[in-house]
Amino acid sequence: MTMKHQISVEPEHRGNGRYTYNSRCSCGAYVYGLLSKGAAEAAGRDHQRKQGDR
Ligand SMILES: [Zn+2]
């Protein structure tokens, strides 16, 4: 059990009141342009699960 992969989700303003969400991991992995906060959190969890497997 390691806690190396710490995900943070950041909203990014795209204009006209629209936002996308970025998922950034403390290891440097970065996923951006997700359409909802939930999707960004899910991407983060998916990353953690994959990285934590070994
Ligand atoms: Zn990571």
mmCIF file of the protein (N, C-alpha, C, O) and its ligand, coordinates in Angstrom:
data_MODEL
# 
_entry.id   MODEL 
# 
loop_
_entity.id 
_entity.type 
_entity.pdbx_number_of_molecules 
1 polymer     1 
2 non-polymer 1 
# 
_entity_poly.entity_id                      1 
_entity_poly.type                           'polypeptide(L)' 
_entity_poly.nstd_linkage                   no 
_entity_poly.nstd_monomer                   no 
_entity_poly.pdbx_seq_one_letter_code       MTMKHQISVEPEHRGNGRYTYNSRCSCGAYVYGLLSKGAAEAAGRDHQRKQGDR 
_entity_poly.pdbx_seq_one_letter_code_can   MTMKHQISVEPEHRGNGRYTYNSRCSCGAYVYGLLSKGAAEAAGRDHQRKQGDR 
_entity_poly.pdbx_strand_id                 A 
# 
loop_
_entity_poly_seq.entity_id 
_entity_poly_seq.num 
_entity_poly_seq.mon_id 
_entity_poly_seq.hetero 
1 1  MET n 
1 2  THR n 
1 3  MET n 
1 4  LYS n 
1 5  HIS n 
1 6  GLN n 
1 7  ILE n 
1 8  SER n 
1 9  VAL n 
1 10 GLU n 
1 11 PRO n 
1 12 GLU n 
1 13 HIS n 
1 14 ARG n 
1 15 GLY n 
1 16 ASN n 
1 17 GLY n 
1 18 ARG n 
1 19 TYR n 
1 20 THR n 
1 21 TYR n 
1 22 ASN n 
1 23 SER n 
1 24 ARG n 
1 25 CYS n 
1 26 SER n 
1 27 CYS n 
1 28 GLY n 
1 29 ALA n 
1 30 TYR n 
1 31 VAL n 
1 32 TYR n 
1 33 GLY n 
1 34 LEU n 
1 35 LEU n 
1 36 SER n 
1 37 LYS n 
1 38 GLY n 
1 39 ALA n 
1 40 ALA n 
1 41 GLU n 
1 42 ALA n 
1 43 ALA n 
1 44 GLY n 
1 45 ARG n 
1 46 ASP n 
1 47 HIS n 
1 48 GLN n 
1 49 ARG n 
1 50 LYS n 
1 51 GLN n 
1 52 GLY n 
1 53 ASP n 
1 54 ARG n 
# 
loop_
_struct_asym.id 
_struct_asym.entity_id 
A 1 
B 2 
# 
loop_
_chem_comp.id 
_chem_comp.type 
_chem_comp.mon_nstd_flag 
ALA 'L-peptide linking' y 
ARG 'L-peptide linking' y 
ASN 'L-peptide linking' y 
ASP 'L-peptide linking' y 
CYS 'L-peptide linking' y 
GLN 'L-peptide linking' y 
GLU 'L-peptide linking' y 
GLY 'peptide linking'   y 
HIS 'L-peptide linking' y 
ILE 'L-peptide linking' y 
LEU 'L-peptide linking' y 
LYS 'L-peptide linking' y 
MET 'L-peptide linking' y 
PRO 'L-peptide linking' y 
SER 'L-peptide linking' y 
THR 'L-peptide linking' y 
TYR 'L-peptide linking' y 
VAL 'L-peptide linking' y 
ZN  non-polymer         . 
# 
_pdbx_entity_nonpoly.entity_id   2 
_pdbx_entity_nonpoly.name        ? 
_pdbx_entity_nonpoly.comp_id     ZN 
# 
_pdbx_nonpoly_scheme.asym_id         B 
_pdbx_nonpoly_scheme.entity_id       2 
_pdbx_nonpoly_scheme.mon_id          ZN 
_pdbx_nonpoly_scheme.ndb_seq_num     1 
_pdbx_nonpoly_scheme.pdb_seq_num     101 
_pdbx_nonpoly_scheme.auth_seq_num    101 
_pdbx_nonpoly_scheme.pdb_mon_id      ZN 
_pdbx_nonpoly_scheme.auth_mon_id     ZN 
_pdbx_nonpoly_scheme.pdb_strand_id   A 
_pdbx_nonpoly_scheme.pdb_ins_code    . 
# 
loop_
_atom_site.group_PDB 
_atom_site.id 
_atom_site.type_symbol 
_atom_site.label_atom_id 
_atom_site.label_alt_id 
_atom_site.label_comp_id 
_atom_site.label_asym_id 
_atom_site.label_entity_id 
_atom_site.label_seq_id 
_atom_site.pdbx_PDB_ins_code 
_atom_site.Cartn_x 
_atom_site.Cartn_y 
_atom_site.Cartn_z 
_atom_site.occupancy 
_atom_site.B_iso_or_equiv 
_atom_site.pdbx_formal_charge 
_atom_site.auth_seq_id 
_atom_site.auth_comp_id 
_atom_site.auth_asym_id 
_atom_site.auth_atom_id 
_atom_site.pdbx_PDB_model_num 
ATOM   1   N  N  . MET A 1 1  ? 0.840   -1.205 0.000   1.00 0.00 ? 1   MET A N  1 
ATOM   2   C  CA . MET A 1 1  ? 0.000   0.000  0.000   1.00 0.00 ? 1   MET A CA 1 
ATOM   3   C  C  . MET A 1 1  ? 0.867   1.244  0.000   1.00 0.00 ? 1   MET A C  1 
ATOM   4   O  O  . MET A 1 1  ? 1.540   1.566  0.979   1.00 0.00 ? 1   MET A O  1 
ATOM   5   N  N  . THR A 1 2  ? 0.827   1.917  -1.111  1.00 0.00 ? 2   THR A N  1 
ATOM   6   C  CA . THR A 1 2  ? 1.603   3.154  -1.230  1.00 0.00 ? 2   THR A CA 1 
ATOM   7   C  C  . THR A 1 2  ? 0.656   4.295  -1.547  1.00 0.00 ? 2   THR A C  1 
ATOM   8   O  O  . THR A 1 2  ? -0.390  4.093  -2.164  1.00 0.00 ? 2   THR A O  1 
ATOM   9   N  N  . MET A 1 3  ? 1.018   5.465  -1.132  1.00 0.00 ? 3   MET A N  1 
ATOM   10  C  CA . MET A 1 3  ? 0.184   6.633  -1.395  1.00 0.00 ? 3   MET A CA 1 
ATOM   11  C  C  . MET A 1 3  ? 0.913   7.599  -2.315  1.00 0.00 ? 3   MET A C  1 
ATOM   12  O  O  . MET A 1 3  ? 0.741   8.815  -2.229  1.00 0.00 ? 3   MET A O  1 
ATOM   13  N  N  . LYS A 1 4  ? 1.720   7.043  -3.185  1.00 0.00 ? 4   LYS A N  1 
ATOM   14  C  CA . LYS A 1 4  ? 2.509   7.894  -4.069  1.00 0.00 ? 4   LYS A CA 1 
ATOM   15  C  C  . LYS A 1 4  ? 1.640   8.652  -5.059  1.00 0.00 ? 4   LYS A C  1 
ATOM   16  O  O  . LYS A 1 4  ? 1.942   9.784  -5.436  1.00 0.00 ? 4   LYS A O  1 
ATOM   17  N  N  . HIS A 1 5  ? 0.566   8.012  -5.470  1.00 0.00 ? 5   HIS A N  1 
ATOM   18  C  CA . HIS A 1 5  ? -0.231  8.604  -6.544  1.00 0.00 ? 5   HIS A CA 1 
ATOM   19  C  C  . HIS A 1 5  ? -1.389  9.397  -5.967  1.00 0.00 ? 5   HIS A C  1 
ATOM   20  O  O  . HIS A 1 5  ? -2.485  8.877  -5.755  1.00 0.00 ? 5   HIS A O  1 
ATOM   21  N  N  . GLN A 1 6  ? -1.121  10.638 -5.725  1.00 0.00 ? 6   GLN A N  1 
ATOM   22  C  CA . GLN A 1 6  ? -2.137  11.509 -5.159  1.00 0.00 ? 6   GLN A CA 1 
ATOM   23  C  C  . GLN A 1 6  ? -2.756  12.351 -6.274  1.00 0.00 ? 6   GLN A C  1 
ATOM   24  O  O  . GLN A 1 6  ? -2.079  13.126 -6.949  1.00 0.00 ? 6   GLN A O  1 
ATOM   25  N  N  . ILE A 1 7  ? -4.054  12.172 -6.439  1.00 0.00 ? 7   ILE A N  1 
ATOM   26  C  CA . ILE A 1 7  ? -4.766  12.839 -7.525  1.00 0.00 ? 7   ILE A CA 1 
ATOM   27  C  C  . ILE A 1 7  ? -5.337  14.165 -7.045  1.00 0.00 ? 7   ILE A C  1 
ATOM   28  O  O  . ILE A 1 7  ? -5.900  14.250 -5.953  1.00 0.00 ? 7   ILE A O  1 
ATOM   29  N  N  . SER A 1 8  ? -5.188  15.189 -7.862  1.00 0.00 ? 8   SER A N  1 
ATOM   30  C  CA . SER A 1 8  ? -5.947  16.406 -7.598  1.00 0.00 ? 8   SER A CA 1 
ATOM   31  C  C  . SER A 1 8  ? -6.709  16.779 -8.860  1.00 0.00 ? 8   SER A C  1 
ATOM   32  O  O  . SER A 1 8  ? -6.191  16.677 -9.972  1.00 0.00 ? 8   SER A O  1 
ATOM   33  N  N  . VAL A 1 9  ? -7.936  17.208 -8.667  1.00 0.00 ? 9   VAL A N  1 
ATOM   34  C  CA . VAL A 1 9  ? -8.820  17.570 -9.771  1.00 0.00 ? 9   VAL A CA 1 
ATOM   35  C  C  . VAL A 1 9  ? -8.954  19.089 -9.791  1.00 0.00 ? 9   VAL A C  1 
ATOM   36  O  O  . VAL A 1 9  ? -9.276  19.714 -8.780  1.00 0.00 ? 9   VAL A O  1 
ATOM   37  N  N  . GLU A 1 10 ? -8.703  19.661 -10.949 1.00 0.00 ? 10  GLU A N  1 
ATOM   38  C  CA . GLU A 1 10 ? -8.760  21.115 -11.073 1.00 0.00 ? 10  GLU A CA 1 
ATOM   39  C  C  . GLU A 1 10 ? -9.753  21.498 -12.166 1.00 0.00 ? 10  GLU A C  1 
ATOM   40  O  O  . GLU A 1 10 ? -9.676  20.982 -13.281 1.00 0.00 ? 10  GLU A O  1 
ATOM   41  N  N  . PRO A 1 11 ? -10.678 22.394 -11.856 1.00 0.00 ? 11  PRO A N  1 
ATOM   42  C  CA . PRO A 1 11 ? -11.548 22.915 -12.896 1.00 0.00 ? 11  PRO A CA 1 
ATOM   43  C  C  . PRO A 1 11 ? -10.791 23.909 -13.765 1.00 0.00 ? 11  PRO A C  1 
ATOM   44  O  O  . PRO A 1 11 ? -9.932  24.643 -13.276 1.00 0.00 ? 11  PRO A O  1 
ATOM   45  N  N  . GLU A 1 12 ? -11.109 23.932 -15.039 1.00 0.00 ? 12  GLU A N  1 
ATOM   46  C  CA . GLU A 1 12 ? -10.479 24.892 -15.935 1.00 0.00 ? 12  GLU A CA 1 
ATOM   47  C  C  . GLU A 1 12 ? -11.559 25.635 -16.702 1.00 0.00 ? 12  GLU A C  1 
ATOM   48  O  O  . GLU A 1 12 ? -12.389 25.034 -17.383 1.00 0.00 ? 12  GLU A O  1 
ATOM   49  N  N  . HIS A 1 13 ? -11.531 26.940 -16.577 1.00 0.00 ? 13  HIS A N  1 
ATOM   50  C  CA . HIS A 1 13 ? -12.566 27.753 -17.201 1.00 0.00 ? 13  HIS A CA 1 
ATOM   51  C  C  . HIS A 1 13 ? -12.333 27.838 -18.704 1.00 0.00 ? 13  HIS A C  1 
ATOM   52  O  O  . HIS A 1 13 ? -11.241 28.183 -19.155 1.00 0.00 ? 13  HIS A O  1 
ATOM   53  N  N  . ARG A 1 14 ? -13.364 27.524 -19.467 1.00 0.00 ? 14  ARG A N  1 
ATOM   54  C  CA . ARG A 1 14 ? -13.234 27.527 -20.924 1.00 0.00 ? 14  ARG A CA 1 
ATOM   55  C  C  . ARG A 1 14 ? -13.972 28.682 -21.570 1.00 0.00 ? 14  ARG A C  1 
ATOM   56  O  O  . ARG A 1 14 ? -14.058 28.757 -22.796 1.00 0.00 ? 14  ARG A O  1 
ATOM   57  N  N  . GLY A 1 15 ? -14.502 29.576 -20.768 1.00 0.00 ? 15  GLY A N  1 
ATOM   58  C  CA . GLY A 1 15 ? -15.262 30.692 -21.317 1.00 0.00 ? 15  GLY A CA 1 
ATOM   59  C  C  . GLY A 1 15 ? -16.744 30.386 -21.349 1.00 0.00 ? 15  GLY A C  1 
ATOM   60  O  O  . GLY A 1 15 ? -17.154 29.226 -21.378 1.00 0.00 ? 15  GLY A O  1 
ATOM   61  N  N  . ASN A 1 16 ? -17.541 31.440 -21.345 1.00 0.00 ? 16  ASN A N  1 
ATOM   62  C  CA . ASN A 1 16 ? -19.003 31.275 -21.370 1.00 0.00 ? 16  ASN A CA 1 
ATOM   63  C  C  . ASN A 1 16 ? -19.536 30.403 -20.239 1.00 0.00 ? 16  ASN A C  1 
ATOM   64  O  O  . ASN A 1 16 ? -20.551 29.723 -20.391 1.00 0.00 ? 16  ASN A O  1 
ATOM   65  N  N  . GLY A 1 17 ? -18.852 30.428 -19.120 1.00 0.00 ? 17  GLY A N  1 
ATOM   66  C  CA . GLY A 1 17 ? -19.338 29.667 -17.973 1.00 0.00 ? 17  GLY A CA 1 
ATOM   67  C  C  . GLY A 1 17 ? -19.138 28.177 -18.094 1.00 0.00 ? 17  GLY A C  1 
ATOM   68  O  O  . GLY A 1 17 ? -19.682 27.410 -17.299 1.00 0.00 ? 17  GLY A O  1 
ATOM   69  N  N  . ARG A 1 18 ? -18.360 27.751 -19.085 1.00 0.00 ? 18  ARG A N  1 
ATOM   70  C  CA . ARG A 1 18 ? -18.130 26.306 -19.244 1.00 0.00 ? 18  ARG A CA 1 
ATOM   71  C  C  . ARG A 1 18 ? -16.788 25.936 -18.626 1.00 0.00 ? 18  ARG A C  1 
ATOM   72  O  O  . ARG A 1 18 ? -15.815 26.687 -18.674 1.00 0.00 ? 18  ARG A O  1 
ATOM   73  N  N  . TYR A 1 19 ? -16.786 24.778 -18.061 1.00 0.00 ? 19  TYR A N  1 
ATOM   74  C  CA . TYR A 1 19 ? -15.573 24.280 -17.430 1.00 0.00 ? 19  TYR A CA 1 
ATOM   75  C  C  . TYR A 1 19 ? -15.249 22.878 -17.935 1.00 0.00 ? 19  TYR A C  1 
ATOM   76  O  O  . TYR A 1 19 ? -16.137 22.077 -18.228 1.00 0.00 ? 19  TYR A O  1 
ATOM   77  N  N  . THR A 1 20 ? -13.971 22.614 -18.024 1.00 0.00 ? 20  THR A N  1 
ATOM   78  C  CA . THR A 1 20 ? -13.545 21.216 -18.115 1.00 0.00 ? 20  THR A CA 1 
ATOM   79  C  C  . THR A 1 20 ? -12.731 20.923 -16.865 1.00 0.00 ? 20  THR A C  1 
ATOM   80  O  O  . THR A 1 20 ? -12.423 21.829 -16.091 1.00 0.00 ? 20  THR A O  1 
ATOM   81  N  N  . TYR A 1 21 ? -12.395 19.694 -16.675 1.00 0.00 ? 21  TYR A N  1 
ATOM   82  C  CA . TYR A 1 21 ? -11.708 19.284 -15.449 1.00 0.00 ? 21  TYR A CA 1 
ATOM   83  C  C  . TYR A 1 21 ? -10.442 18.530 -15.795 1.00 0.00 ? 21  TYR A C  1 
ATOM   84  O  O  . TYR A 1 21 ? -10.411 17.681 -16.686 1.00 0.00 ? 21  TYR A O  1 
ATOM   85  N  N  . ASN A 1 22 ? -9.406  18.869 -15.061 1.00 0.00 ? 22  ASN A N  1 
ATOM   86  C  CA . ASN A 1 22 ? -8.118  18.211 -15.237 1.00 0.00 ? 22  ASN A CA 1 
ATOM   87  C  C  . ASN A 1 22 ? -7.833  17.323 -14.040 1.00 0.00 ? 22  ASN A C  1 
ATOM   88  O  O  . ASN A 1 22 ? -8.121  17.687 -12.900 1.00 0.00 ? 22  ASN A O  1 
ATOM   89  N  N  . SER A 1 23 ? -7.272  16.174 -14.305 1.00 0.00 ? 23  SER A N  1 
ATOM   90  C  CA . SER A 1 23 ? -6.873  15.264 -13.238 1.00 0.00 ? 23  SER A CA 1 
ATOM   91  C  C  . SER A 1 23 ? -5.351  15.178 -13.248 1.00 0.00 ? 23  SER A C  1 
ATOM   92  O  O  . SER A 1 23 ? -4.748  14.727 -14.221 1.00 0.00 ? 23  SER A O  1 
ATOM   93  N  N  . ARG A 1 24 ? -4.751  15.610 -12.170 1.00 0.00 ? 24  ARG A N  1 
ATOM   94  C  CA . ARG A 1 24 ? -3.293  15.618 -12.105 1.00 0.00 ? 24  ARG A CA 1 
ATOM   95  C  C  . ARG A 1 24 ? -2.846  14.711 -10.971 1.00 0.00 ? 24  ARG A C  1 
ATOM   96  O  O  . ARG A 1 24 ? -3.384  14.763 -9.865  1.00 0.00 ? 24  ARG A O  1 
ATOM   97  N  N  . CYS A 1 25 ? -1.865  13.888 -11.261 1.00 0.00 ? 25  CYS A N  1 
ATOM   98  C  CA . CYS A 1 25 ? -1.334  12.984 -10.242 1.00 0.00 ? 25  CYS A CA 1 
ATOM   99  C  C  . CYS A 1 25 ? 0.006   13.510 -9.751  1.00 0.00 ? 25  CYS A C  1 
ATOM   100 O  O  . CYS A 1 25 ? 0.740   14.166 -10.490 1.00 0.00 ? 25  CYS A O  1 
ATOM   101 N  N  . SER A 1 26 ? 0.312   13.214 -8.500  1.00 0.00 ? 26  SER A N  1 
ATOM   102 C  CA . SER A 1 26 ? 1.580   13.668 -7.923  1.00 0.00 ? 26  SER A CA 1 
ATOM   103 C  C  . SER A 1 26 ? 2.776   13.031 -8.618  1.00 0.00 ? 26  SER A C  1 
ATOM   104 O  O  . SER A 1 26 ? 3.894   13.527 -8.477  1.00 0.00 ? 26  SER A O  1 
ATOM   105 N  N  . CYS A 1 27 ? 2.573   11.938 -9.372  1.00 0.00 ? 27  CYS A N  1 
ATOM   106 C  CA . CYS A 1 27 ? 3.685   11.310 -10.092 1.00 0.00 ? 27  CYS A CA 1 
ATOM   107 C  C  . CYS A 1 27 ? 3.953   12.018 -11.414 1.00 0.00 ? 27  CYS A C  1 
ATOM   108 O  O  . CYS A 1 27 ? 4.935   11.718 -12.092 1.00 0.00 ? 27  CYS A O  1 
ATOM   109 N  N  . GLY A 1 28 ? 3.082   12.958 -11.783 1.00 0.00 ? 28  GLY A N  1 
ATOM   110 C  CA . GLY A 1 28 ? 3.303   13.701 -13.020 1.00 0.00 ? 28  GLY A CA 1 
ATOM   111 C  C  . GLY A 1 28 ? 2.308   13.363 -14.108 1.00 0.00 ? 28  GLY A C  1 
ATOM   112 O  O  . GLY A 1 28 ? 2.227   14.075 -15.110 1.00 0.00 ? 28  GLY A O  1 
ATOM   113 N  N  . ALA A 1 29 ? 1.544   12.289 -13.934 1.00 0.00 ? 29  ALA A N  1 
ATOM   114 C  CA . ALA A 1 29 ? 0.528   11.946 -14.928 1.00 0.00 ? 29  ALA A CA 1 
ATOM   115 C  C  . ALA A 1 29 ? -0.548  13.018 -14.942 1.00 0.00 ? 29  ALA A C  1 
ATOM   116 O  O  . ALA A 1 29 ? -0.903  13.578 -13.905 1.00 0.00 ? 29  ALA A O  1 
ATOM   117 N  N  . TYR A 1 30 ? -1.055  13.290 -16.127 1.00 0.00 ? 30  TYR A N  1 
ATOM   118 C  CA . TYR A 1 30 ? -1.966  14.416 -16.270 1.00 0.00 ? 30  TYR A CA 1 
ATOM   119 C  C  . TYR A 1 30 ? -2.994  14.085 -17.338 1.00 0.00 ? 30  TYR A C  1 
ATOM   120 O  O  . TYR A 1 30 ? -2.648  13.727 -18.464 1.00 0.00 ? 30  TYR A O  1 
ATOM   121 N  N  . VAL A 1 31 ? -4.265  14.210 -16.967 1.00 0.00 ? 31  VAL A N  1 
ATOM   122 C  CA . VAL A 1 31 ? -5.344  14.028 -17.932 1.00 0.00 ? 31  VAL A CA 1 
ATOM   123 C  C  . VAL A 1 31 ? -6.160  15.299 -17.915 1.00 0.00 ? 31  VAL A C  1 
ATOM   124 O  O  . VAL A 1 31 ? -6.563  15.760 -16.847 1.00 0.00 ? 31  VAL A O  1 
ATOM   125 N  N  . TYR A 1 32 ? -6.411  15.875 -19.075 1.00 0.00 ? 32  TYR A N  1 
ATOM   126 C  CA . TYR A 1 32 ? -7.127  17.144 -19.073 1.00 0.00 ? 32  TYR A CA 1 
ATOM   127 C  C  . TYR A 1 32 ? -8.290  17.117 -20.054 1.00 0.00 ? 32  TYR A C  1 
ATOM   128 O  O  . TYR A 1 32 ? -8.378  16.252 -20.926 1.00 0.00 ? 32  TYR A O  1 
ATOM   129 N  N  . GLY A 1 33 ? -9.170  18.079 -19.885 1.00 0.00 ? 33  GLY A N  1 
ATOM   130 C  CA . GLY A 1 33 ? -10.274 18.230 -20.812 1.00 0.00 ? 33  GLY A CA 1 
ATOM   131 C  C  . GLY A 1 33 ? -11.444 17.312 -20.508 1.00 0.00 ? 33  GLY A C  1 
ATOM   132 O  O  . GLY A 1 33 ? -12.290 17.094 -21.376 1.00 0.00 ? 33  GLY A O  1 
ATOM   133 N  N  . LEU A 1 34 ? -11.515 16.767 -19.300 1.00 0.00 ? 34  LEU A N  1 
ATOM   134 C  CA . LEU A 1 34 ? -12.642 15.902 -18.957 1.00 0.00 ? 34  LEU A CA 1 
ATOM   135 C  C  . LEU A 1 34 ? -13.888 16.750 -18.716 1.00 0.00 ? 34  LEU A C  1 
ATOM   136 O  O  . LEU A 1 34 ? -13.812 17.898 -18.277 1.00 0.00 ? 34  LEU A O  1 
ATOM   137 N  N  . LEU A 1 35 ? -15.028 16.151 -19.014 1.00 0.00 ? 35  LEU A N  1 
ATOM   138 C  CA . LEU A 1 35 ? -16.250 16.956 -19.083 1.00 0.00 ? 35  LEU A CA 1 
ATOM   139 C  C  . LEU A 1 35 ? -16.931 17.159 -17.749 1.00 0.00 ? 35  LEU A C  1 
ATOM   140 O  O  . LEU A 1 35 ? -17.795 18.027 -17.631 1.00 0.00 ? 35  LEU A O  1 
ATOM   141 N  N  . SER A 1 36 ? -16.576 16.402 -16.761 1.00 0.00 ? 36  SER A N  1 
ATOM   142 C  CA . SER A 1 36 ? -17.193 16.594 -15.461 1.00 0.00 ? 36  SER A CA 1 
ATOM   143 C  C  . SER A 1 36 ? -16.179 16.288 -14.366 1.00 0.00 ? 36  SER A C  1 
ATOM   144 O  O  . SER A 1 36 ? -15.182 15.600 -14.584 1.00 0.00 ? 36  SER A O  1 
ATOM   145 N  N  . LYS A 1 37 ? -16.463 16.815 -13.197 1.00 0.00 ? 37  LYS A N  1 
ATOM   146 C  CA . LYS A 1 37 ? -15.583 16.543 -12.074 1.00 0.00 ? 37  LYS A CA 1 
ATOM   147 C  C  . LYS A 1 37 ? -15.575 15.050 -11.768 1.00 0.00 ? 37  LYS A C  1 
ATOM   148 O  O  . LYS A 1 37 ? -14.539 14.475 -11.434 1.00 0.00 ? 37  LYS A O  1 
ATOM   149 N  N  . GLY A 1 38 ? -16.760 14.430 -11.889 1.00 0.00 ? 38  GLY A N  1 
ATOM   150 C  CA . GLY A 1 38 ? -16.840 12.993 -11.639 1.00 0.00 ? 38  GLY A CA 1 
ATOM   151 C  C  . GLY A 1 38 ? -15.959 12.200 -12.590 1.00 0.00 ? 38  GLY A C  1 
ATOM   152 O  O  . GLY A 1 38 ? -15.317 11.228 -12.192 1.00 0.00 ? 38  GLY A O  1 
ATOM   153 N  N  . ALA A 1 39 ? -15.932 12.625 -13.865 1.00 0.00 ? 39  ALA A N  1 
ATOM   154 C  CA . ALA A 1 39 ? -15.106 11.927 -14.851 1.00 0.00 ? 39  ALA A CA 1 
ATOM   155 C  C  . ALA A 1 39 ? -13.626 12.091 -14.528 1.00 0.00 ? 39  ALA A C  1 
ATOM   156 O  O  . ALA A 1 39 ? -12.841 11.157 -14.690 1.00 0.00 ? 39  ALA A O  1 
ATOM   157 N  N  . ALA A 1 40 ? -13.250 13.281 -14.070 1.00 0.00 ? 40  ALA A N  1 
ATOM   158 C  CA . ALA A 1 40 ? -11.852 13.507 -13.704 1.00 0.00 ? 40  ALA A CA 1 
ATOM   159 C  C  . ALA A 1 40 ? -11.469 12.668 -12.492 1.00 0.00 ? 40  ALA A C  1 
ATOM   160 O  O  . ALA A 1 40 ? -10.369 12.118 -12.438 1.00 0.00 ? 40  ALA A O  1 
ATOM   161 N  N  . GLU A 1 41 ? -12.370 12.569 -11.523 1.00 0.00 ? 41  GLU A N  1 
ATOM   162 C  CA . GLU A 1 41 ? -12.090 11.747 -10.342 1.00 0.00 ? 41  GLU A CA 1 
ATOM   163 C  C  . GLU A 1 41 ? -11.995 10.277 -10.721 1.00 0.00 ? 41  GLU A C  1 
ATOM   164 O  O  . GLU A 1 41 ? -11.154 9.547  -10.196 1.00 0.00 ? 41  GLU A O  1 
ATOM   165 N  N  . ALA A 1 42 ? -12.861 9.844  -11.637 1.00 0.00 ? 42  ALA A N  1 
ATOM   166 C  CA . ALA A 1 42 ? -12.826 8.449  -12.075 1.00 0.00 ? 42  ALA A CA 1 
ATOM   167 C  C  . ALA A 1 42 ? -11.521 8.155  -12.802 1.00 0.00 ? 42  ALA A C  1 
ATOM   168 O  O  . ALA A 1 42 ? -10.930 7.091  -12.616 1.00 0.00 ? 42  ALA A O  1 
ATOM   169 N  N  . ALA A 1 43 ? -11.071 9.096  -13.629 1.00 0.00 ? 43  ALA A N  1 
ATOM   170 C  CA . ALA A 1 43 ? -9.800  8.916  -14.333 1.00 0.00 ? 43  ALA A CA 1 
ATOM   171 C  C  . ALA A 1 43 ? -8.655  8.815  -13.336 1.00 0.00 ? 43  ALA A C  1 
ATOM   172 O  O  . ALA A 1 43 ? -7.730  8.023  -13.519 1.00 0.00 ? 43  ALA A O  1 
ATOM   173 N  N  . GLY A 1 44 ? -8.719  9.612  -12.292 1.00 0.00 ? 44  GLY A N  1 
ATOM   174 C  CA . GLY A 1 44 ? -7.694  9.567  -11.256 1.00 0.00 ? 44  GLY A CA 1 
ATOM   175 C  C  . GLY A 1 44 ? -7.674  8.222  -10.542 1.00 0.00 ? 44  GLY A C  1 
ATOM   176 O  O  . GLY A 1 44 ? -6.613  7.645  -10.302 1.00 0.00 ? 44  GLY A O  1 
ATOM   177 N  N  . ARG A 1 45 ? -8.860  7.735  -10.208 1.00 0.00 ? 45  ARG A N  1 
ATOM   178 C  CA . ARG A 1 45 ? -8.932  6.443  -9.523  1.00 0.00 ? 45  ARG A CA 1 
ATOM   179 C  C  . ARG A 1 45 ? -8.426  5.328  -10.419 1.00 0.00 ? 45  ARG A C  1 
ATOM   180 O  O  . ARG A 1 45 ? -7.733  4.417  -9.968  1.00 0.00 ? 45  ARG A O  1 
ATOM   181 N  N  . ASP A 1 46 ? -8.778  5.410  -11.687 1.00 0.00 ? 46  ASP A N  1 
ATOM   182 C  CA . ASP A 1 46 ? -8.328  4.407  -12.640 1.00 0.00 ? 46  ASP A CA 1 
ATOM   183 C  C  . ASP A 1 46 ? -6.804  4.399  -12.724 1.00 0.00 ? 46  ASP A C  1 
ATOM   184 O  O  . ASP A 1 46 ? -6.181  3.337  -12.738 1.00 0.00 ? 46  ASP A O  1 
ATOM   185 N  N  . HIS A 1 47 ? -6.214  5.580  -12.779 1.00 0.00 ? 47  HIS A N  1 
ATOM   186 C  CA . HIS A 1 47 ? -4.761  5.705  -12.801 1.00 0.00 ? 47  HIS A CA 1 
ATOM   187 C  C  . HIS A 1 47 ? -4.155  5.093  -11.537 1.00 0.00 ? 47  HIS A C  1 
ATOM   188 O  O  . HIS A 1 47 ? -3.205  4.314  -11.616 1.00 0.00 ? 47  HIS A O  1 
ATOM   189 N  N  . GLN A 1 48 ? -4.703  5.444  -10.378 1.00 0.00 ? 48  GLN A N  1 
ATOM   190 C  CA . GLN A 1 48 ? -4.184  4.920  -9.122  1.00 0.00 ? 48  GLN A CA 1 
ATOM   191 C  C  . GLN A 1 48 ? -4.258  3.396  -9.093  1.00 0.00 ? 48  GLN A C  1 
ATOM   192 O  O  . GLN A 1 48 ? -3.331  2.729  -8.635  1.00 0.00 ? 48  GLN A O  1 
ATOM   193 N  N  . ARG A 1 49 ? -5.368  2.855  -9.585  1.00 0.00 ? 49  ARG A N  1 
ATOM   194 C  CA . ARG A 1 49 ? -5.544  1.402  -9.549  1.00 0.00 ? 49  ARG A CA 1 
ATOM   195 C  C  . ARG A 1 49 ? -4.487  0.734  -10.428 1.00 0.00 ? 49  ARG A C  1 
ATOM   196 O  O  . ARG A 1 49 ? -3.886  -0.264 -10.029 1.00 0.00 ? 49  ARG A O  1 
ATOM   197 N  N  . LYS A 1 50 ? -4.261  1.275  -11.611 1.00 0.00 ? 50  LYS A N  1 
ATOM   198 C  CA . LYS A 1 50 ? -3.275  0.696  -12.518 1.00 0.00 ? 50  LYS A CA 1 
ATOM   199 C  C  . LYS A 1 50 ? -1.873  0.791  -11.934 1.00 0.00 ? 50  LYS A C  1 
ATOM   200 O  O  . LYS A 1 50 ? -1.105  -0.170 -11.976 1.00 0.00 ? 50  LYS A O  1 
ATOM   201 N  N  . GLN A 1 51 ? -1.549  1.957  -11.392 1.00 0.00 ? 51  GLN A N  1 
ATOM   202 C  CA . GLN A 1 51 ? -0.198  2.162  -10.875 1.00 0.00 ? 51  GLN A CA 1 
ATOM   203 C  C  . GLN A 1 51 ? 0.027   1.353  -9.610  1.00 0.00 ? 51  GLN A C  1 
ATOM   204 O  O  . GLN A 1 51 ? 1.142   0.901  -9.349  1.00 0.00 ? 51  GLN A O  1 
ATOM   205 N  N  . GLY A 1 52 ? -1.018  1.170  -8.829  1.00 0.00 ? 52  GLY A N  1 
ATOM   206 C  CA . GLY A 1 52 ? -0.875  0.488  -7.564  1.00 0.00 ? 52  GLY A CA 1 
ATOM   207 C  C  . GLY A 1 52 ? -0.802  -1.016 -7.694  1.00 0.00 ? 52  GLY A C  1 
ATOM   208 O  O  . GLY A 1 52 ? -0.604  -1.720 -6.704  1.00 0.00 ? 52  GLY A O  1 
ATOM   209 N  N  . ASP A 1 53 ? -0.961  -1.520 -8.922  1.00 0.00 ? 53  ASP A N  1 
ATOM   210 C  CA . ASP A 1 53 ? -1.087  -2.946 -9.114  1.00 0.00 ? 53  ASP A CA 1 
ATOM   211 C  C  . ASP A 1 53 ? 0.219   -3.698 -8.986  1.00 0.00 ? 53  ASP A C  1 
ATOM   212 O  O  . ASP A 1 53 ? 0.211   -4.912 -8.784  1.00 0.00 ? 53  ASP A O  1 
ATOM   213 N  N  . ARG A 1 54 ? 1.342   -3.006 -9.099  1.00 0.00 ? 54  ARG A N  1 
ATOM   214 C  CA . ARG A 1 54 ? 2.582   -3.766 -9.103  1.00 0.00 ? 54  ARG A CA 1 
ATOM   215 C  C  . ARG A 1 54 ? 3.387   -3.649 -7.837  1.00 0.00 ? 54  ARG A C  1 
ATOM   216 O  O  . ARG A 1 54 ? 4.455   -4.250 -7.727  1.00 0.00 ? 54  ARG A O  1 
HETATM 217 ZN ZN . ZN  B 2 .  ? 0.360   8.614  -10.564 1.00 0.00 2 101 ZN  A ZN 1 
# 
